[in-house]
Amino acid sequence: MKHIFLAGGGSEKDSRKIDEEFVKTVDLTKPLVYIPNAAKEGKFSSCLAWFKSAMTPLGVENIEMWDSLEPRYPIDKIAGIYLGGGNTWKLLEELRESRFVDYLLQAIEVGTSVYGGSAGAIILGKDIRTDISLENLKSRGFEGLDVVSGYSVACHYRPEQASQISKLVGTLGCRIIAIPEKSGIYLRGEVLSVFGEKPAYIFNGSEITRLKPG
């Protein structure tokens, strides 16, 4: 069964409730794998410090950063995988070029908990053009990993973006889950649950469904 977590972005305080749900699903005796590659290379150390500041208060002590994108252990020897935020295209391109994407997809298939924050969440969806910063990358492929039940994922969502997201549904040809900061989605199998202080939204053309937390 899939265990996929999608955070809308923001600070560690904004994502606290979805972080707590994520930690409940992992074996804390095993290393939690942190992938910082959406960030600039020179920022990895500070990203790791931030990640530890978010996870340590939740009881996670065994953390490993795999910025080389080379698996160190078989999938059954890790607690889970956390894909950090930053540059969506950079993250997806590096995952594919390194072939770490194969390890990631296998982990999802066998039920390993996988968390995507902001850019990390977007690449797990069907199409990454939900990241509006990619609008000018006309010549590149935009296919995400498509492990979120056929949805594309939009993060940092604000209500004033509703019209833009509705139009994007037609462009991409798929439904979109829009997640604001202070909110997150847990996809358990094919069941979506919202955790956080704000609702998430499903866009299907002109139809918008509000998903309340809890």
C-alpha positions in Angstrom: 0.0 0.0 0.0 1.2 3.5 -0.8 2.2 5.9 1.9 2.8 9.2 0.3 2.9 12.6 2.1 2.6 15.9 0.3 3.4 19.2 2.1 2.3 22.6 0.7 5.5 24.3 1.7 6.5 26.9 4.2 8.4 26.6 7.5 8.8 23.5 9.7 6.0 25.0 11.9 3.7 25.2 8.8 4.2 21.5 8.1 4.3 20.2 11.7 1.0 18.3 11.5 1.7 16.4 8.3 5.3 15.8 9.6 3.9 14.2 12.7 1.7 11.9 10.6 4.7 10.9 8.4 6.8 10.1 11.5 4.1 7.8 12.8 4.5 5.5 9.7 8.3 5.1 9.8 10.5 2.7 11.8 12.7 5.0 13.8 15.3 2.3 14.3 16.2 2.6 10.6 17.8 5.7 8.8 15.4 8.3 7.4 16.8 9.3 4.0 16.8 13.0 3.2 17.2 14.2 -0.4 18.2 17.9 -0.6 18.9 18.0 -4.3 16.1 20.6 -5.2 18.3 23.1 -3.4 21.5 24.7 -4.7 24.6 22.4 -4.1 26.2 24.9 -1.7 23.1 24.9 0.5 22.9 21.2 1.3 24.5 21.5 4.7 22.1 24.2 5.8 19.2 22.2 4.4 20.3 19.2 6.5 20.4 21.4 9.6 16.9 22.6 8.8 15.6 19.1 8.3 17.1 17.9 11.5 15.5 20.9 13.4 12.1 19.7 12.0 12.5 16.0 12.6 14.5 15.7 15.8 11.7 17.2 18.0 9.4 14.5 16.6 11.8 11.7 17.8 13.7 11.1 14.6 17.4 10.8 15.4 18.7 8.5 12.6 18.9 10.8 9.5 21.1 10.4 6.5 21.5 12.8 3.6 22.0 11.1 0.3 22.9 14.1 -1.9 24.9 11.8 -4.2 21.7 10.0 -5.1 23.4 6.7 -4.6 21.4 4.2 -2.6 23.4 3.0 0.4 21.0 0.2 1.6 18.3 -2.1 0.3 14.9 -0.5 0.6 13.8 -2.6 3.5 16.7 -1.2 5.6 15.5 2.4 5.4 12.7 4.2 7.4 11.5 6.3 4.6 12.5 9.0 2.0 12.0 12.7 2.3 12.3 14.9 -0.8 13.0 18.5 0.1 11.9 21.7 -1.6 13.6 24.1 -3.9 13.9 23.9 -7.7 11.4 21.4 -9.1 13.0 20.9 -12.4 16.5 20.4 -10.9 15.2 17.8 -8.5 13.4 15.8 -11.1 16.2 16.0 -13.6 18.8 14.8 -11.1 16.7 12.0 -9.9 16.3 10.7 -13.4 19.9 11.2 -14.5 21.2 9.4 -11.5 18.6 6.6 -11.8 17.7 7.2 -8.1 14.2 7.5 -9.5 14.1 3.7 -9.9 14.9 3.2 -6.3 12.3 5.8 -5.3 9.6 4.2 -7.4 10.4 0.7 -6.0 10.2 2.1 -2.5 6.8 3.5 -3.1 5.7 0.2 -4.7 6.6 -1.8 -1.6 4.9 0.7 0.8 7.9 2.7 2.1 6.8 6.1 3.4 7.8 8.8 0.9 7.4 12.5 1.8 7.6 15.4 -0.7 7.8 19.0 0.5 6.9 21.7 -2.1 9.1 20.8 -5.1 9.4 17.3 -3.7 5.6 17.0 -3.7 5.2 18.5 -7.2 7.5 15.9 -8.8 5.4 13.0 -7.4 2.4 14.2 -9.4 1.5 13.6 -13.0 2.8 16.9 -14.5 5.2 19.4 -12.9 3.8 22.5 -14.7 1.8 23.2 -11.6 5.0 24.9 -10.5 4.4 28.3 -12.2 8.2 29.1 -12.3 8.4 26.4 -15.1 6.2 28.3 -17.6 9.1 29.3 -19.8 10.7 25.9 -20.1 8.7 25.1 -23.3 11.1 22.6 -24.8 11.5 20.3 -21.8 9.4 17.3 -20.7 7.2 17.9 -17.8 6.1 14.4 -16.8 6.3 13.8 -13.1 6.5 10.5 -11.4 2.7 10.1 -11.4 2.3 8.2 -8.1 -0.5 10.4 -6.7 -3.5 8.6 -8.2 -3.3 10.5 -11.5 -3.3 14.0 -9.9 -0.8 16.8 -10.5 0.2 18.6 -7.3 0.3 22.4 -6.8 2.0 23.8 -3.6 2.0 27.1 -1.8 -1.6 27.5 -3.0 -3.5 30.7 -2.3 -7.3 31.3 -3.0 -6.5 34.0 -5.6 -4.9 31.4 -7.7 -8.2 29.4 -8.2 -8.9 30.7 -11.7 -5.3 29.9 -12.8 -5.4 26.4 -11.4 -8.8 25.7 -13.0 -7.4 26.7 -16.4 -4.3 24.6 -15.8 -6.5 21.5 -15.4 -7.5 21.8 -19.1 -3.9 22.4 -20.2 -2.5 19.4 -18.3 -5.5 17.1 -18.9 -5.6 15.9 -15.3 -7.0 16.9 -11.9 -4.9 19.0 -9.6 -4.5 18.8 -5.8 -3.7 22.3 -4.6 -2.1 22.5 -1.1 -1.5 25.7 0.8 1.2 26.3 3.3 0.2 25.1 6.7 -1.5 22.0 5.1 -0.5 18.6 3.8 -1.9 15.5 2.2 -1.5 11.9 3.2 -2.2 9.4 0.4 -2.7 6.0 2.0 -3.4 3.6 -0.8 -6.0 5.6 -2.8 -7.4 7.5 0.2 -6.6 11.2 0.6 -6.5 12.7 4.1 -5.7 16.3 5.0 -3.6 17.3 8.0 -2.8 20.9 9.0 -4.5 24.2 9.7 -5.9 24.8 6.3 -8.0 22.8 3.7 -6.6 21.5 0.5 -8.5 21.6 -2.8 -9.1 19.3 -5.8 -9.6 21.1 -9.1 -11.4 19.2 -11.9 -12.1 21.7 -14.6 -14.5 24.3 -13.2 -15.4 22.0 -10.3 -13.5 22.7 -7.0 -13.7 20.3 -4.0 -12.7 21.5 -0.6 -10.9 19.0 1.6 -11.1 19.8 5.3 -8.3 18.7 7.7 -9.1 15.8 10.0 
